[in-house]
Amino acid sequence: MSGRNNCLNMKVFVVYCHPSEDSFTRHVRDAFIRGIVDAGHEYVLSDLYAMGFRTDMSEQEYLRDANYTTEPPLAADVLAEQAKVNAADAVAFIYPVFWTEAPAKLVGWFDRVWTYGFAYGERTMKTLDKALFLVTAGNKMERLVQFGLLDSMKKVMLGDRLFNRVRTSDFVVFDGMTKKLESRLENWDANLQTAYEKGRDLFADASGEVGKE
Ligand SMILES: Cc1cc2nc3c(=O)[nH]c(=O)nc-3n(C[C@H](O)[C@H](O)[C@H](O)COP(=O)(O)O)c2cc1C
């Protein structure tokens, strides 16, 4: 027995960040969501570029976090994102690697949404069951490993931004996907199959724990 569908009707919050629909990453998004739906789960999608989500902190937002205070009240768009997190069992981040980071828009999403009083301090953010990262990279895995770039990306995302806010996590890199490399087309279908299975099996497979030192 695979145990694939042992948890039904779970809720997944998908945070997707890519500036173009003419991309491999958007196919990853679609395959993953197909898997979620086929397994009988629900999803909510935040497409950060399509939403025009503002990801620069205002001075007021900076001062609120920097002074460890819950005043003034948060902006409506931040509250909406926080509500999506707290309504979910799992969160999935789907994005391309830009300069060994997520695109600035997603980094800014963390800046504004991971507020004092929500993600730290007297935290109101729930502890999520799972976090999944589906990340597309232009470089081949050997290079990402050789120069410590993969470790850096995982350390920032899993070791800091998620840390003990999630029970288990999975960080999947689809490497060698730059338009310059033949591997982009060679691995296209297999990568999308993996993305689909990550959605379908999200609540079935045992993943690595994070948030423990
Ligand atoms: C501004 C920019 C910065 C990038 N930086 C990196 C990088 O640091 N490491 C890497 O492996 N790929 C990097 N890439 C390559 C993208 O990750 C690659 O284009 C993407 O994964 C391919 O998928 P797409 O068709 O969805 O864009 C960068 C691409 C752009 C446009």
The ligand as an ORCA input file, in Angstrom:
! r2SCAN-3c Opt
* xyz 0 1
  C      18.530     37.574    -13.276
  C      18.826     36.103    -13.297
  C      19.689     35.574    -12.377
  C      19.954     34.205    -12.376
  N      20.796     33.699    -11.424
  C      21.009     32.379    -11.376
  C      21.838     31.827    -10.356
  O      22.367     32.518     -9.492
  N      22.027     30.482    -10.352
  C      21.432     29.663    -11.271
  O      21.624     28.454    -11.195
  N      20.643     30.164    -12.249
  C      20.417     31.496    -12.316
  N      19.609     32.013    -13.289
  C      18.986     31.101    -14.248
  C      17.527     30.828    -13.900
  O      17.426     30.186    -12.664
  C      16.979     30.006    -15.055
  O      16.830     30.889    -16.114
  C      15.649     29.398    -14.786
  O      15.738     28.434    -13.803
  C      15.130     28.783    -16.042
  O      13.771     28.594    -15.894
  P      12.646     29.561    -16.486
  O      12.426     29.171    -17.919
  O      11.453     29.258    -15.656
  O      13.088     30.988    -16.309
  C      19.342     33.372    -13.323
  C      18.469     33.934    -14.269
  C      18.200     35.270    -14.265
  C      17.266     35.829    -15.293
*
